[in-house]
């Protein structure tokens, strides 16, 4: 892990201009090569924080920088460039079900400016190898297990060598064995100098694979020690 800060929030209010802030004075930082957890009950503001991080909703106040992009000042035309550096992994996969694994990944490469087919196919192989899915290029999403589909999503997030990965409940629809594989994979990716911000309800795996942990509760984000986590109190 380096000392390069990739996610920096200082006294940031999160929410929508027409409402009271959902989260007040969020202060946190995540370095390159670090994986950080965010835990908390449903509807506590976790998803809104992620939306702020990838510039879907603007911050209401405070200083927030993602991969050197100042989210208070970013122009709409620059948001696509931010999202090449900040990849998002969703719980529900969001794969194109009428396209093969390879075509799902090629779609992203073409949309982000890649041109040469040979280079694109090589990049597809590289990221599938990273998630241990070489040989699945021609399979359709429905031919894969849930865990395999989520690994395709992770491969997709790696295509443009992001500096940050935001993972929103990536194991929410998976069985325990597949969930553990995803946790281990995300920890491994963090070791490649990517900053990983993982929102999760999977408290068993948080305990098994400890890392810095923040809790979202009562409109506040606070860093907590493992011994402070009362997992029963977080159950919805």
C-alpha positions as a Markdown table, in Angstrom:
| # | Residue | x | y | z |
|---|---|---|---|---|
| 1 | Unk | 0.0 | 0.0 | 0.0 |
| 2 | Unk | 1.3 | 3.5 | -0.9 |
| 3 | Unk | 0.5 | 6.8 | 0.8 |
| 4 | Unk | -1.4 | 8.0 | -2.3 |
| 5 | Unk | -4.9 | 9.0 | -1.2 |
| 6 | Unk | -7.5 | 8.0 | -3.9 |
| 7 | Unk | -10.7 | 8.8 | -2.0 |
| 8 | Unk | -10.8 | 12.0 | 0.1 |
| 9 | Unk | -13.9 | 13.3 | 1.8 |
| 10 | Unk | -13.7 | 16.2 | 4.3 |
| 11 | Unk | -16.9 | 17.4 | 6.0 |
| 12 | Unk | -19.1 | 16.4 | 3.1 |
| 13 | Unk | -22.9 | 16.6 | 3.3 |
| 14 | Unk | -24.6 | 13.9 | 1.1 |
| 15 | Unk | -28.1 | 14.0 | -0.3 |
| 16 | Unk | -30.4 | 15.9 | -2.6 |
| 17 | Unk | -30.8 | 19.7 | -2.8 |
| 18 | Unk | -34.6 | 19.4 | -2.2 |
| 19 | Unk | -34.2 | 17.5 | 1.1 |
| 20 | Unk | -32.3 | 17.6 | 4.3 |
| 21 | Unk | -28.9 | 15.9 | 3.9 |
| 22 | Unk | -29.0 | 12.1 | 4.4 |
| 23 | Unk | -25.4 | 12.1 | 5.7 |
| 24 | Unk | -23.7 | 15.0 | 7.5 |
| 25 | Unk | -20.1 | 16.0 | 7.6 |
| 26 | Unk | -18.6 | 12.8 | 6.1 |
| 27 | Unk | -14.9 | 12.6 | 6.6 |
| 28 | Unk | -12.9 | 9.7 | 5.4 |
| 29 | Unk | -9.9 | 8.7 | 3.1 |
| 30 | Unk | -8.8 | 5.6 | 1.3 |
| 31 | Unk | -5.3 | 5.0 | 0.0 |
| 32 | Unk | -4.2 | 3.2 | -3.1 |
| 33 | Unk | -3.7 | -0.5 | -2.2 |
| 34 | Unk | -6.3 | -0.4 | 0.6 |
| 35 | Unk | -9.7 | -2.1 | 1.0 |
| 36 | Unk | -12.2 | -0.4 | 3.3 |
| 37 | Unk | -15.6 | -1.7 | 4.4 |
| 38 | Unk | -18.8 | 0.4 | 4.9 |
| 39 | Unk | -21.5 | -1.3 | 6.9 |
| 40 | Unk | -24.9 | -0.2 | 8.1 |
| 41 | Unk | -28.6 | -0.8 | 7.9 |
| 42 | Unk | -30.7 | -0.6 | 4.7 |
| 43 | Unk | -31.7 | 3.0 | 3.9 |
| 44 | Unk | -29.0 | 4.5 | 6.1 |
| 45 | Unk | -27.4 | 6.5 | 3.3 |
| 46 | Unk | -24.8 | 4.1 | 2.0 |
| 47 | Unk | -26.0 | 4.0 | -1.6 |
| 48 | Unk | -26.3 | 7.8 | -1.7 |
| 49 | Unk | -22.7 | 8.0 | -0.5 |
| 50 | Unk | -21.6 | 5.8 | -3.4 |
| 51 | Unk | -23.7 | 7.9 | -5.9 |
| 52 | Unk | -21.8 | 10.9 | -4.7 |
| 53 | Unk | -18.5 | 9.1 | -5.1 |
| 54 | Unk | -19.2 | 8.4 | -8.8 |
| 55 | Unk | -20.8 | 11.8 | -9.4 |
| 56 | Unk | -24.4 | 10.7 | -9.9 |
| 57 | Unk | -25.4 | 13.2 | -7.3 |
| 58 | Unk | -23.3 | 16.2 | -6.4 |
| 59 | Unk | -22.0 | 16.8 | -2.8 |
| 60 | Unk | -24.1 | 19.4 | -0.9 |
| 61 | Unk | -21.1 | 20.8 | 1.0 |
| 62 | Unk | -17.5 | 20.0 | 1.9 |
| 63 | Unk | -14.4 | 18.8 | 0.0 |
| 64 | Unk | -14.5 | 15.5 | -1.9 |
| 65 | Unk | -11.8 | 14.3 | -4.3 |
| 66 | Unk | -12.0 | 11.0 | -6.2 |
| 67 | Unk | -8.9 | 9.9 | -8.2 |
| 68 | Unk | -7.8 | 13.6 | -8.3 |
| 69 | Unk | -11.2 | 14.8 | -9.6 |
| 70 | Unk | -12.7 | 17.5 | -7.3 |
| 71 | Unk | -16.4 | 16.6 | -7.2 |
| 72 | Unk | -17.4 | 20.1 | -6.1 |
| 73 | Unk | -16.0 | 21.5 | -9.3 |
| 74 | Unk | -16.2 | 18.7 | -11.9 |
| 75 | Unk | -17.9 | 19.6 | -15.2 |
| 76 | Unk | -20.5 | 17.3 | -16.6 |
| 77 | Unk | -18.3 | 16.7 | -19.7 |
| 78 | Unk | -15.5 | 15.4 | -17.4 |
| 79 | Unk | -17.7 | 12.8 | -15.6 |
| 80 | Unk | -17.1 | 10.0 | -18.2 |
| 81 | Unk | -13.3 | 10.5 | -17.6 |
| 82 | Unk | -13.9 | 10.2 | -13.8 |
| 83 | Unk | -15.8 | 7.0 | -14.3 |
| 84 | Unk | -12.9 | 5.4 | -16.2 |
| 85 | Unk | -10.9 | 5.8 | -13.1 |
| 86 | Unk | -13.7 | 4.9 | -10.7 |
| 87 | Unk | -15.4 | 1.6 | -11.5 |
| 88 | Unk | -18.6 | 0.4 | -9.9 |
| 89 | Unk | -19.6 | -3.1 | -9.1 |
| 90 | Unk | -23.4 | -3.6 | -8.5 |
| 91 | Unk | -25.2 | -6.3 | -6.7 |
| 92 | Unk | -27.5 | -7.2 | -9.6 |
| 93 | Unk | -24.6 | -7.6 | -12.2 |
| 94 | Unk | -26.1 | -5.4 | -14.9 |
| 95 | Unk | -24.7 | -7.7 | -17.7 |
| 96 | Unk | -26.2 | -7.6 | -21.2 |
| 97 | Unk | -28.0 | -10.9 | -21.2 |
| 98 | Unk | -28.2 | -11.1 | -25.0 |
| 99 | Unk | -24.5 | -10.9 | -25.4 |
| 100 | Unk | -21.6 | -13.3 | -24.6 |
| 101 | Unk | -19.1 | -12.7 | -21.8 |
| 102 | Unk | -16.6 | -11.5 | -24.4 |
| 103 | Unk | -19.1 | -9.2 | -26.1 |
| 104 | Unk | -20.1 | -7.7 | -22.7 |
| 105 | Unk | -16.5 | -6.7 | -22.1 |
| 106 | Unk | -15.9 | -5.6 | -25.7 |
| 107 | Unk | -19.0 | -3.3 | -25.4 |
| 108 | Unk | -17.3 | -1.4 | -22.5 |
| 109 | Unk | -14.0 | -1.2 | -24.3 |
| 110 | Unk | -15.6 | 0.3 | -27.4 |
| 111 | Unk | -17.6 | 2.7 | -25.4 |
| 112 | Unk | -14.5 | 4.0 | -23.7 |
| 113 | Unk | -12.5 | 4.6 | -26.8 |
| 114 | Unk | -10.6 | 1.4 | -27.6 |
| 115 | Unk | -10.3 | 0.8 | -31.3 |
| 116 | Unk | -8.1 | -2.1 | -32.3 |
| 117 | Unk | -9.9 | -5.5 | -32.1 |
| 118 | Unk | -6.7 | -7.5 | -31.5 |
| 119 | Unk | -5.8 | -5.3 | -28.5 |
| 120 | Unk | -9.3 | -5.4 | -27.2 |
| 121 | Unk | -9.5 | -9.2 | -27.3 |
| 122 | Unk | -6.2 | -9.4 | -25.5 |
| 123 | Unk | -7.4 | -7.1 | -22.8 |
| 124 | Unk | -10.6 | -9.2 | -22.4 |
| 125 | Unk | -8.4 | -12.3 | -21.9 |
| 126 | Unk | -6.2 | -10.5 | -19.4 |
| 127 | Unk | -9.1 | -9.4 | -17.1 |
| 128 | Unk | -10.8 | -12.8 | -17.3 |
| 129 | Unk | -7.6 | -14.4 | -16.3 |
| 130 | Unk | -7.4 | -12.1 | -13.3 |
| 131 | Unk | -10.8 | -13.4 | -12.1 |
| 132 | Unk | -10.1 | -17.0 | -13.0 |
| 133 | Unk | -12.6 | -17.2 | -15.9 |
| 134 | Unk | -10.5 | -17.8 | -18.9 |
| 135 | Unk | -12.5 | -20.0 | -21.3 |
| 136 | Unk | -15.8 | -18.4 | -20.7 |
| 137 | Unk | -15.6 | -15.8 | -23.4 |
| 138 | Unk | -18.3 | -17.3 | -25.6 |
| 139 | Unk | -20.7 | -18.3 | -22.8 |
| 140 | Unk | -23.9 | -16.3 | -22.3 |
| 141 | Unk | -24.5 | -14.9 | -18.8 |
| 142 | Unk | -27.4 | -17.3 | -18.1 |
| 143 | Unk | -24.9 | -20.2 | -18.6 |
| 144 | Unk | -22.8 | -19.0 | -15.6 |
| 145 | Unk | -23.5 | -19.3 | -11.9 |
| 146 | Unk | -24.2 | -16.2 | -9.9 |
| 147 | Unk | -20.7 | -16.2 | -8.5 |
| 148 | Unk | -19.2 | -16.5 | -12.0 |
| 149 | Unk | -21.5 | -13.6 | -13.3 |
| 150 | Unk | -20.2 | -11.4 | -10.5 |
| 151 | Unk | -16.6 | -12.3 | -11.4 |
| 152 | Unk | -17.4 | -11.2 | -15.0 |
| 153 | Unk | -18.7 | -7.9 | -13.5 |
| 154 | Unk | -15.4 | -7.5 | -11.6 |
| 155 | Unk | -13.5 | -8.3 | -14.8 |
| 156 | Unk | -15.5 | -5.6 | -16.5 |
| 157 | Unk | -14.6 | -3.1 | -13.8 |
| 158 | Unk | -10.9 | -3.8 | -14.4 |
| 159 | Unk | -10.9 | -3.2 | -18.1 |
| 160 | Unk | -9.6 | 0.4 | -18.0 |
| 161 | Unk | -7.3 | -0.1 | -15.0 |
| 162 | Unk | -9.3 | 1.9 | -12.5 |
| 163 | Unk | -7.7 | 3.7 | -9.6 |
| 164 | Unk | -10.8 | 3.1 | -7.4 |
| 165 | Unk | -13.4 | 0.3 | -7.3 |
| 166 | Unk | -16.7 | 1.0 | -5.5 |
| 167 | Unk | -18.5 | -2.3 | -4.7 |
| 168 | Unk | -22.2 | -2.0 | -3.7 |
| 169 | Unk | -23.3 | -5.2 | -1.9 |
| 170 | Unk | -21.4 | -7.4 | -4.4 |
| 171 | Unk | -22.3 | -10.6 | -2.6 |
| 172 | Unk | -25.9 | -9.8 | -1.9 |
| 173 | Unk | -27.3 | -12.4 | -4.3 |
| 174 | Unk | -24.7 | -15.1 | -3.9 |
| 175 | Unk | -24.3 | -18.3 | -1.9 |
| 176 | Unk | -21.7 | -18.4 | 1.0 |
| 177 | Unk | -19.0 | -20.1 | -1.0 |
| 178 | Unk | -19.3 | -17.6 | -4.0 |
| 179 | Unk | -19.5 | -14.7 | -1.6 |
| 180 | Unk | -16.2 | -15.7 | 0.0 |
| 181 | Unk | -14.5 | -16.0 | -3.4 |
| 182 | Unk | -15.7 | -12.4 | -4.2 |
| 183 | Unk | -14.3 | -11.1 | -0.9 |
| 184 | Unk | -10.9 | -12.8 | -1.5 |
| 185 | Unk | -10.8 | -11.5 | -5.1 |
| 186 | Unk | -11.5 | -7.9 | -4.0 |
| 187 | Unk | -8.8 | -8.0 | -1.3 |
| 188 | Unk | -6.4 | -9.3 | -4.0 |
| 189 | Unk | -7.3 | -6.5 | -6.3 |
| 190 | Unk | -6.6 | -4.0 | -3.6 |
| 191 | Unk | -3.1 | -5.3 | -3.4 |
| 192 | Unk | -2.5 | -4.1 | -7.0 |
| 193 | Unk | -2.6 | -0.5 | -5.7 |
| 194 | Unk | -6.3 | 0.0 | -6.4 |
| 195 | Unk | -8.4 | 1.5 | -3.7 |
| 196 | Unk | -11.5 | -0.6 | -3.0 |
| 197 | Unk | -14.5 | 0.7 | -1.1 |
| 198 | Unk | -16.8 | -2.2 | -0.3 |
| 199 | Unk | -20.4 | -1.7 | 1.0 |
| 200 | Unk | -21.6 | -5.0 | 2.6 |
| 201 | Unk | -24.1 | -6.7 | 4.9 |
| 202 | Unk | -21.9 | -9.8 | 4.9 |
| 203 | Unk | -20.7 | -9.4 | 8.5 |
| 204 | Unk | -19.3 | -12.9 | 8.7 |
| 205 | Unk | -16.8 | -12.2 | 5.9 |
| 206 | Unk | -16.0 | -8.8 | 7.4 |
| 207 | Unk | -14.9 | -10.6 | 10.5 |
| 208 | Unk | -13.0 | -13.3 | 8.5 |
| 209 | Unk | -11.2 | -10.8 | 6.3 |
| 210 | Unk | -10.7 | -7.8 | 8.6 |
| 211 | Unk | -9.9 | -4.3 | 7.2 |
| 212 | Unk | -10.6 | -0.7 | 8.1 |
| 213 | Unk | -14.4 | -0.4 | 8.7 |
| 214 | Unk | -16.8 | 2.5 | 8.6 |
| 215 | Unk | -20.3 | 2.5 | 9.9 |
| 216 | Unk | -23.3 | 4.4 | 8.5 |
| 217 | Unk | -25.8 | 5.2 | 11.2 |
| 218 | Unk | -28.1 | 8.1 | 12.1 |
| 219 | Unk | -26.8 | 10.3 | 9.3 |
| 220 | Unk | -23.2 | 9.9 | 10.2 |
| 221 | Unk | -20.2 | 7.9 | 9.0 |
| 222 | Unk | -17.7 | 6.9 | 11.6 |
| 223 | Unk | -14.7 | 4.6 | 11.6 |
| 224 | Unk | -14.9 | 1.8 | 14.1 |
| 225 | Unk | -12.7 | -0.9 | 15.5 |
| 226 | Unk | -13.5 | -4.5 | 14.9 |
| 227 | Unk | -14.2 | -5.0 | 18.6 |
| 228 | Unk | -16.8 | -2.2 | 18.5 |
| 229 | Unk | -18.9 | -3.8 | 15.8 |
| 230 | Unk | -22.2 | -5.1 | 17.2 |
| 231 | Unk | -23.3 | -7.1 | 14.2 |
| 232 | Unk | -26.7 | -8.0 | 15.7 |
| 233 | Unk | -27.6 | -4.3 | 15.9 |
| 234 | Unk | -27.0 | -3.9 | 12.2 |
| 235 | Unk | -29.5 | -6.5 | 11.1 |
| 236 | Unk | -32.5 | -5.0 | 9.3 |
